[in-house]
Amino acid sequence: MTKPGCPDWGVRWMVYQTPLDISLSQLNYLSLKISGVDSSRLGVVQNPMEHKYRQSMPKFAVDAHATCNPSKPWDYADASCWAQFFPQCDSATRQSLINIMTSDVVKVGKDSFLAATSWKPVSRLQVTNTGHSLEIANHQIGYVTLIGPDGFPEYYSVISIVLHMPSEHFIDGRQFAAELQVVHSRQKYVAAIEGALEDAFPLVTAFLFDIGAEDNLLLKQFHLPDKMTSPLTYQETSRPVDLMRSLGPALDGDYYRYDGSLTTPGCNQGTKWFVFSHIFSMSRNQWNTFKAMHPNPFNNRPSQPTHGRVIAKNSFEDSEPLKLDFYLGRHFGRDRLHPDVAWILVPIISALLLLAVVGCATFVREGVYAKLDQAGGLTGTEMAIGKGTTYNQF
């Protein structure tokens, strides 16, 4: 508080960056005595992220309690306590979520995320209030295809859809009313059995929402604003959930790509994040219904430092695909064999040698003495005419 009577539990402040315009007469009406220093205009902050949210505040400054309770499950009210039980949440340098500064984008590509997406409508999904958010857990929604380090395709299957209010990501310092995260896990192999998906190296697509006039049809599938789901219970969707149709305008547009982590304990790194710039609309009634289930301190993790991470736009940041003639497996293939010209001469020379050997074995040269005795069946000595052996018998 700014006057005596500060409560023991502290006060949670929310200071908005955008100033409001007032007239000079309104300011004079206050008749406040201010010093010359206070009336001086402050200089422009060189790095606004140094003073944004909790990054320039001491630990526990935005927490509900001054100490951590080891017997209490993690929550968003005491986010600084996560590091005591999950050290990676504080010590690792690639944590999510972050404030995406569009001026820091170092690479702009032309990769279409819509072309890599294969999501399908699924009916009778269970919308669960986990106590931290609204979530749909299902492995039948579809997958996203990227190119792995070995040049072969890698498939990331959808495992859950999680809703946060307000958004966890910022864009140019602006936070949005809601963020829908579609969480994927990389496939080890194609099989509908336990262990077919990897626990590490997930992929998350994030879609942002702001307050508008009408209800968002996709969020209505979460029963917003019609119903409230009690903690640790679920309600089934009344219609098939079609992510491709509902999120199509964003999938076909711009997105930001960076490497980060999960936004809940234990904050495991190695996550591929895709944050889409298209902003969807939702109603204030949907916001109010969600906040009635998940009141302050909201259900979003505080923003984390970027630590010089590369932020790309419209680029998968994956490997170049291999171009092979034959794909013999998910991670094995080869090209058609094209032998050298010298190898073509080998069978020709071999055939000539074989022909020479056969010829030498078949046609034997006649000896000199045999040639003197007979030649082609004729005797080599002269015979007197009329003195044949037949006539000598008479």
C-alpha positions as CSV (number, residue, x, y, z in Angstrom):
1,M,0.0,0.0,0.0
2,T,1.1,3.6,-0.5
3,K,-0.1,4.7,3.0
4,P,0.1,3.2,6.5
5,G,-1.8,0.1,7.2
6,C,0.1,-2.3,5.0
7,P,-1.3,-5.9,5.3
8,D,1.0,-8.7,6.2
9,W,0.2,-10.7,3.0
10,G,1.3,-7.9,0.8
11,V,-0.4,-6.3,-2.2
12,R,-0.2,-7.4,-5.8
13,W,0.3,-4.4,-8.1
14,M,-0.4,-4.3,-11.8
15,V,1.1,-1.2,-13.6
16,Y,0.0,-0.6,-17.2
17,Q,2.6,0.7,-19.6
18,T,0.3,2.8,-21.8
19,P,-0.4,6.2,-20.2
20,L,-3.8,7.9,-20.3
21,D,-4.3,11.5,-21.5
22,I,-5.8,14.0,-19.1
23,S,-6.2,17.8,-19.5
24,L,-4.2,20.4,-17.7
25,S,-7.4,21.6,-15.9
26,Q,-8.0,18.1,-14.5
27,L,-4.4,18.0,-13.3
28,N,-4.7,21.4,-11.6
29,Y,-7.9,20.3,-10.0
30,L,-5.9,17.8,-7.9
31,S,-3.9,20.7,-6.3
32,L,-1.2,18.3,-5.3
33,K,2.1,19.7,-4.0
34,I,4.9,18.0,-6.0
35,S,8.6,18.6,-5.9
36,G,10.6,19.8,-8.9
37,V,12.2,16.3,-9.2
38,D,8.8,14.6,-9.3
39,S,7.6,17.0,-11.9
40,S,10.6,16.3,-14.2
41,R,10.1,14.0,-17.1
42,L,12.0,10.7,-16.9
43,G,14.4,9.6,-19.6
44,V,13.6,6.8,-22.0
45,V,14.5,3.4,-20.6
46,Q,17.1,1.9,-22.9
47,N,16.1,-1.7,-22.2
48,P,12.4,-1.9,-21.1
49,M,12.6,-5.6,-20.4
50,E,14.9,-5.0,-17.5
51,H,12.0,-3.4,-15.7
52,K,9.2,-5.6,-16.9
53,Y,7.1,-7.7,-14.6
54,R,9.2,-9.7,-12.1
55,Q,12.6,-9.5,-13.9
56,S,13.7,-6.4,-12.1
57,M,12.0,-7.4,-8.8
58,P,13.4,-9.4,-5.9
59,K,12.3,-12.9,-5.2
60,F,8.8,-13.2,-3.7
61,A,8.0,-9.6,-4.8
62,V,5.0,-10.9,-6.8
63,D,4.3,-14.0,-4.7
64,A,1.4,-14.4,-2.2
65,H,3.7,-15.6,0.6
66,A,7.2,-14.7,1.8
67,T,8.3,-18.3,2.3
68,C,7.7,-21.6,0.5
69,N,5.7,-24.5,2.0
70,P,7.3,-27.8,0.9
71,S,4.1,-29.7,1.7
72,K,2.0,-27.6,-0.6
73,P,1.6,-28.5,-4.3
74,W,3.0,-26.0,-6.8
75,D,0.7,-23.1,-7.9
76,Y,0.9,-19.8,-9.7
77,A,0.6,-17.8,-6.5
78,D,4.1,-18.6,-5.4
79,A,6.0,-19.0,-8.7
80,S,9.3,-18.3,-7.1
81,C,9.0,-21.4,-5.0
82,W,9.2,-23.6,-8.1
83,A,13.0,-23.3,-8.1
84,Q,13.4,-24.7,-4.6
85,F,11.8,-28.0,-5.6
86,F,12.5,-27.9,-9.4
87,P,15.9,-26.2,-9.7
88,Q,15.8,-26.1,-13.5
89,C,13.0,-23.6,-13.3
90,D,15.5,-20.9,-12.1
91,S,19.0,-22.1,-13.1
92,A,18.3,-23.0,-16.8
93,T,18.8,-20.4,-19.4
94,R,16.2,-21.5,-22.0
95,Q,13.0,-21.1,-20.0
96,S,9.6,-20.2,-21.3
97,L,7.6,-18.0,-21.6
98,I,9.2,-14.9,-22.9
99,N,8.4,-11.4,-24.2
100,I,8.9,-11.7,-28.0
101,M,10.4,-8.4,-29.3
102,T,9.7,-8.3,-33.0
103,S,12.8,-6.0,-33.4
104,D,15.0,-9.0,-32.1
105,V,13.9,-11.3,-34.9
106,V,17.2,-12.5,-36.6
107,K,15.8,-14.7,-39.3
108,V,12.7,-14.5,-41.5
109,G,11.7,-17.6,-43.6
110,K,8.9,-18.7,-45.8
111,D,7.9,-22.0,-44.1
112,S,4.1,-22.5,-44.0
113,F,2.9,-24.1,-40.8
114,L,-0.4,-24.9,-42.3
115,A,1.3,-27.2,-44.8
116,A,3.0,-29.1,-41.9
117,T,-0.2,-29.5,-39.9
118,S,-2.4,-32.6,-40.0
119,W,-5.1,-32.1,-37.4
120,K,-8.6,-33.7,-37.7
121,P,-11.9,-33.2,-35.9
122,V,-12.5,-35.3,-32.9
123,S,-15.8,-35.6,-31.0
124,R,-16.7,-36.3,-27.3
125,L,-13.5,-34.8,-25.9
126,Q,-13.2,-34.3,-22.2
127,V,-12.6,-30.7,-20.9
128,T,-11.0,-31.1,-17.5
129,N,-10.4,-28.5,-14.9
130,T,-7.0,-29.5,-13.6
131,G,-7.0,-26.9,-10.8
132,H,-4.5,-24.9,-12.8
133,S,-6.2,-24.5,-16.2
134,L,-8.8,-26.0,-18.5
135,E,-7.3,-28.9,-20.5
136,I,-8.3,-31.4,-23.2
137,A,-6.1,-34.5,-23.2
138,N,-6.3,-36.7,-26.3
139,H,-3.9,-38.5,-28.6
140,Q,-6.2,-38.8,-31.6
141,I,-6.3,-35.1,-32.8
142,G,-3.4,-35.3,-35.3
143,Y,0.2,-34.4,-35.7
144,V,2.7,-31.8,-37.1
145,T,5.6,-32.9,-39.4
146,L,9.1,-31.4,-39.2
147,I,12.4,-32.5,-40.6
148,G,14.8,-34.1,-38.0
149,P,18.6,-33.8,-37.7
150,D,19.1,-36.8,-39.9
151,G,17.0,-35.3,-42.8
152,F,14.1,-37.7,-42.3
153,P,10.6,-36.5,-41.2
154,E,9.7,-36.3,-37.5
155,Y,6.1,-36.5,-36.4
156,Y,4.8,-34.6,-33.3
157,S,1.4,-35.9,-32.1
158,V,-1.1,-33.7,-30.2
159,I,-1.4,-34.8,-26.6
160,S,-3.3,-31.9,-25.0
161,I,-4.8,-28.5,-25.4
162,V,-4.4,-26.1,-22.5
163,L,-6.1,-22.7,-22.0
164,H,-4.5,-19.9,-20.0
165,M,-5.9,-16.5,-19.0
166,P,-4.3,-14.1,-19.5
167,S,-1.7,-15.1,-22.1
168,E,1.7,-16.4,-21.0
169,H,3.6,-14.9,-23.9
170,F,4.0,-11.2,-24.6
171,I,4.6,-9.6,-28.0
172,D,6.4,-6.3,-27.9
173,G,5.6,-6.0,-24.2
174,R,1.9,-6.5,-24.8
175,Q,0.0,-9.3,-22.9
176,F,-3.2,-10.7,-24.3
177,A,-6.5,-11.9,-22.7
178,A,-5.9,-15.6,-23.3
179,E,-3.5,-18.1,-24.8
180,L,-4.4,-21.5,-26.2
181,Q,-1.5,-24.0,-26.2
182,V,-1.6,-27.2,-28.3
183,V,1.0,-29.5,-26.9
184,H,2.7,-32.2,-29.0
185,S,5.1,-35.1,-28.3
186,R,7.5,-36.6,-30.8
187,Q,6.7,-40.1,-32.0
188,K,9.3,-42.8,-31.3
189,Y,7.4,-45.2,-33.7
190,V,4.0,-45.6,-35.2
191,A,2.0,-47.7,-32.8
192,A,-1.0,-47.1,-30.6
193,I,0.7,-48.5,-27.5
194,E,2.3,-47.1,-24.4
195,G,5.7,-45.7,-25.0
196,A,5.1,-44.7,-28.6
197,L,5.6,-41.0,-27.7
198,E,8.7,-39.4,-26.2
199,D,8.4,-37.5,-23.0
200,A,11.3,-35.1,-24.0
201,F,11.5,-32.6,-26.8
202,P,7.9,-31.5,-27.1
203,L,6.5,-29.0,-29.5
204,V,3.9,-26.4,-28.5
205,T,1.9,-24.1,-30.7
206,A,0.4,-21.0,-29.0
207,F,-2.6,-18.9,-30.2
208,L,-3.5,-15.6,-28.6
209,F,-6.9,-14.1,-27.9
210,D,-8.2,-10.6,-27.0
211,I,-11.5,-9.3,-25.7
212,G,-14.1,-8.6,-28.4
213,A,-17.8,-8.4,-28.8
214,E,-18.8,-12.0,-29.5
215,D,-18.1,-15.4,-28.0
216,N,-15.3,-17.4,-29.6
217,L,-16.7,-20.7,-31.1
218,L,-13.6,-22.7,-30.2
219,L,-13.6,-21.5,-26.6
220,K,-17.3,-22.4,-26.4
221,Q,-16.2,-26.0,-26.8
222,F,-14.6,-25.4,-23.4
223,H,-18.1,-24.6,-22.1
224,L,-17.3,-20.9,-21.9
225,P,-19.2,-18.9,-20.9
226,D,-22.2,-21.3,-20.5
227,K,-20.9,-23.6,-17.7
228,M,-18.3,-23.8,-15.0
229,T,-16.3,-27.0,-14.5
230,S,-15.4,-27.8,-10.9
231,P,-11.8,-28.6,-10.1
232,L,-10.7,-32.1,-11.0
233,T,-13.9,-32.8,-12.9
234,Y,-14.6,-32.8,-16.6
235,Q,-17.4,-32.1,-19.1
236,E,-17.6,-33.6,-22.7
237,T,-17.7,-31.4,-25.7
238,S,-21.1,-31.2,-27.4
239,R,-19.6,-31.0,-31.0
240,P,-16.4,-32.2,-32.7
241,V,-13.4,-30.0,-32.0
242,D,-11.9,-29.0,-35.3
243,L,-8.6,-27.2,-34.7
244,M,-7.7,-26.8,-38.4
245,R,-10.9,-24.9,-39.1
246,S,-11.0,-22.9,-35.9
247,L,-7.3,-21.9,-36.0
248,G,-6.9,-21.8,-39.8
249,P,-6.4,-18.0,-40.0
250,A,-3.4,-18.2,-37.7
251,L,-1.9,-21.4,-39.2
252,D,-1.8,-19.7,-42.6
253,G,-0.2,-16.6,-41.2
254,D,2.9,-15.4,-39.4
255,Y,4.4,-17.1,-36.4
256,Y,7.5,-16.7,-34.2
257,R,9.8,-19.7,-33.4
258,Y,12.2,-20.1,-30.5
259,D,13.6,-22.9,-28.2
260,G,12.3,-22.9,-24.7
261,S,10.8,-25.1,-21.9
262,L,7.6,-26.2,-20.4
263,T,5.8,-23.5,-18.4
264,T,5.0,-25.7,-15.5
265,P,7.3,-27.6,-13.1
266,G,9.7,-29.2,-13.7
267,C,10.3,-26.7,-16.5
268,N,12.0,-29.2,-18.8
269,Q,13.9,-27.6,-21.7
270,G,14.1,-28.7,-25.3
271,T,10.6,-27.5,-26.3
272,K,10.0,-26.1,-29.8
273,W,7.7,-23.0,-29.4
274,F,5.6,-21.6,-32.2
275,V,3.7,-18.4,-31.2
276,F,1.3,-17.1,-33.9
277,S,0.8,-13.4,-34.4
278,H,-2.8,-13.6,-35.5
279,I,-5.1,-12.4,-32.6
280,F,-8.4,-14.2,-32.2
281,S,-11.4,-12.6,-30.5
282,M,-13.3,-13.7,-27.4
283,S,-16.0,-12.2,-25.3
284,R,-15.7,-10.7,-21.8
285,N,-18.3,-13.2,-20.6
286,Q,-16.0,-16.0,-21.6
287,W,-13.2,-14.3,-19.7
288,N,-15.4,-13.8,-16.6
289,T,-16.5,-17.5,-16.5
290,F,-12.9,-18.7,-16.8
291,K,-11.7,-16.3,-14.1
292,A,-14.4,-17.4,-11.8
293,M,-12.9,-20.9,-12.0
294,H,-9.3,-19.6,-11.9
295,P,-9.2,-16.3,-10.0
296,N,-6.1,-14.3,-9.3
297,P,-3.1,-14.8,-9.4
298,F,-4.3,-16.0,-12.8
299,N,-2.8,-19.2,-14.3
300,N,0.2,-18.0,-16.2
301,R,3.9,-18.2,-15.4
302,P,5.9,-14.9,-15.1
303,S,7.9,-13.9,-18.1
304,Q,11.4,-15.3,-18.3
305,P,14.7,-13.8,-19.7
306,T,15.6,-14.6,-23.2
307,H,19.4,-14.9,-22.5
308,G,20.2,-14.1,-26.1
309,R,18.1,-16.8,-27.7
310,V,17.4,-16.7,-31.4
311,I,13.9,-15.7,-32.4
312,A,12.9,-16.6,-36.0
313,K,9.8,-15.6,-37.9
314,N,8.1,-18.0,-40.4
315,S,10.9,-20.5,-40.1
316,F,10.8,-24.1,-38.7
317,E,14.5,-23.9,-37.8
318,D,14.7,-27.6,-38.8
319,S,17.1,-29.5,-41.1
320,E,17.1,-29.9,-44.8
321,P,15.2,-32.9,-46.0
322,L,17.0,-35.8,-47.7
323,K,16.0,-36.5,-51.3
324,L,16.3,-40.3,-51.9
325,D,15.1,-42.6,-54.6
326,F,13.9,-45.2,-52.1
327,Y,12.6,-44.7,-48.6
328,L,12.9,-48.1,-46.9
329,G,11.9,-47.0,-43.4
330,R,11.2,-43.9,-41.2
331,H,14.9,-43.3,-40.8
332,F,16.4,-45.4,-43.6
333,G,16.6,-45.1,-47.4
334,R,19.0,-45.1,-50.3
335,D,19.4,-43.8,-53.9
336,R,19.3,-46.0,-57.0
337,L,22.7,-47.5,-57.7
338,H,24.5,-45.8,-60.7
339,P,27.7,-47.8,-61.4
340,D,30.8,-46.3,-62.8
341,V,31.5,-46.6,-66.6
342,A,34.5,-48.8,-65.9
343,W,32.3,-51.4,-64.3
344,I,30.4,-51.8,-67.6
345,L,33.7,-53.0,-69.3
346,V,34.1,-55.8,-66.7
347,P,31.4,-58.1,-68.2
348,I,32.5,-57.4,-71.7
349,I,36.2,-58.3,-71.0
350,S,35.1,-61.3,-69.1
351,A,33.0,-62.5,-72.0
352,L,35.9,-62.1,-74.4
353,L,38.2,-64.0,-72.1
354,L,35.7,-66.8,-71.8
355,L,35.3,-67.0,-75.6
356,A,39.1,-67.2,-76.0
357,V,39.3,-70.1,-73.5
358,V,36.5,-72.0,-75.1
359,G,38.0,-71.5,-78.5
360,C,41.4,-72.7,-77.4
361,A,39.9,-75.8,-75.8
362,T,37.8,-76.7,-78.9
363,F,40.1,-76.0,-81.8
364,V,43.5,-77.9,-81.3
365,R,46.4,-77.2,-83.6
366,E,47.5,-80.3,-85.7
367,G,51.0,-81.7,-85.1
368,V,53.7,-81.5,-87.8
369,Y,54.2,-85.3,-88.0
370,A,50.5,-86.0,-88.2
371,K,50.2,-83.5,-90.9
372,L,52.9,-85.4,-92.9
373,D,51.1,-88.7,-92.6
374,Q,47.7,-87.5,-93.5
375,A,46.0,-84.4,-94.4
376,G,42.3,-84.1,-94.3
377,G,42.0,-87.9,-94.5
378,L,44.5,-88.3,-97.4
379,T,47.7,-90.3,-96.9
380,G,50.9,-88.5,-97.1
381,T,52.7,-91.2,-99.3
382,E,52.2,-91.8,-103.0
383,M,50.2,-94.9,-104.2
384,A,50.6,-96.5,-107.6
385,I,47.5,-96.4,-109.7
386,G,46.0,-99.8,-110.1
387,K,47.9,-101.3,-107.2
388,G,45.4,-100.9,-104.6
389,T,45.0,-103.4,-101.9
390,T,41.9,-104.8,-103.3
391,Y,43.4,-105.8,-106.6
392,N,46.4,-107.4,-104.9
393,Q,44.2,-110.1,-103.5
394,F,43.6,-111.6,-106.9
